[in-house]
């Protein structure tokens, strides 16, 4: 993903964290809509891939 998509995702995450008294469902939906956790998973997957290559 490019930096603009990541920045937008981070902004949505920050807005999610600033929600006032959301229900659990509202919070989880907003978190999912931010795509932040998917981006973090991609970064971690890449780190694991690189670590495995370096270890071989």
C-alpha positions in Angstrom: 0.0 0.0 0.0 1.2 3.5 -0.5 1.7 6.1 2.2 -1.6 7.9 1.4 -3.6 4.8 2.1 -1.6 4.1 5.3 -2.1 7.7 6.4 -5.8 7.5 5.8 -6.0 4.2 7.7 -4.1 5.7 10.6 -6.4 8.7 10.7 -9.4 6.4 10.8 -7.8 4.5 13.7 -7.2 7.7 15.6 -10.8 8.8 15.1 -11.9 5.3 16.3 -9.8 5.8 19.5 -11.3 9.2 20.1 -14.9 8.0 19.9 -16.9 9.0 23.0 -18.7 6.1 24.7 -19.1 3.8 21.7 -20.7 0.4 22.0 -18.4 -2.5 21.5 -20.1 -3.1 18.1 -19.5 0.5 17.0 -15.9 0.4 18.2 -15.2 -2.9 16.4 -16.9 -1.8 13.2 -14.9 1.4 13.2 -11.7 -0.5 13.9 -12.4 -2.9 11.0 -13.3 0.0 8.7 -9.9 1.6 9.4 -8.1 -1.4 7.9 -5.3 -0.6 10.4 -5.0 -4.2 11.7 -4.8 -5.6 8.1 -1.9 -3.2 7.4 -0.1 -4.2 10.6 -0.6 -7.9 9.6 1.0 -7.2 6.3 4.0 -5.5 7.9 4.4 -8.4 10.3 4.0 -11.0 7.5 6.8 -9.2 5.6 9.0 -9.1 8.6 8.5 -12.8 9.2 9.3 -13.5 5.5 12.5 -11.5 5.7 13.6 -13.1 9.0 13.1 -16.6 7.5 15.1 -15.7 4.4 18.0 -14.3 6.6 17.8 -17.4 8.8 18.3 -19.8 5.9 
